Amino acid sequence: MNGLESASSGCTVLRNKAPRWHEHLQCWCLNFHGRVTVASVKNFQLVATMDQSQPGGKGDEDTVLLQFGKVGQDTFTMDYRLPLSAFQAFAICLTSFGTKLACE
C-alpha cells in the first residue's frame, strides 16, 4: 500500500520523530519533557506524518502520539494519545524489545 492509498483509507501513518541537535550537549536529542530520564537506544517518539493530498494536511508532526523511554535499570514509561489505543501503543512499545537470533 503506498502513501496515497493509506491516506485515503483513513489510516494514520506514524514515523519516528526526528531528533534535534543540542548545541550545549553536542548531541542529537528528543524532548521527553522529563518523562524519560535514562539514555537508551529503546527510547523513541512517534508522530503522525503529514498528508500532502489534503488541504492543510492531516497529522501534526510536532504532536507526539506515542513516546516510550527508560526511567530506571529495568523500568520504562509509555505515554500515548488518540488515535492509538492502549493495546496498540503497548504492542508498538513491545517491538523495541525484539531481538534477532542472528544478531545475538
GIJOGI-V213481 format. One record per pair of residues at least 24 apart in sequence whose C-alpha atoms are under 6 Angstrom apart, sorted by the first residue. I is the first residue (numbers start at 0). J is the second residue. D is the distance in whole Angstrom. If there is no record, write none. Layout:
((I & J & D) (I & J & D))
//
This chain:
((12 & 47 & 6) (12 & 48 & 6) (13 & 46 & 5) (13 & 47 & 5) (13 & 48 & 6) (14 & 45 & 5) (14 & 46 & 6) (15 & 44 & 6) (15 & 45 & 5) (16 & 44 & 6) (16 & 45 & 5) (16 & 46 & 6) (35 & 68 & 5) (35 & 69 & 6) (35 & 70 & 5) (36 & 70 & 5) (37 & 69 & 5) (37 & 70 & 5) (41 & 95 & 6) (42 & 67 & 5) (42 & 68 & 4) (43 & 67 & 5))
//
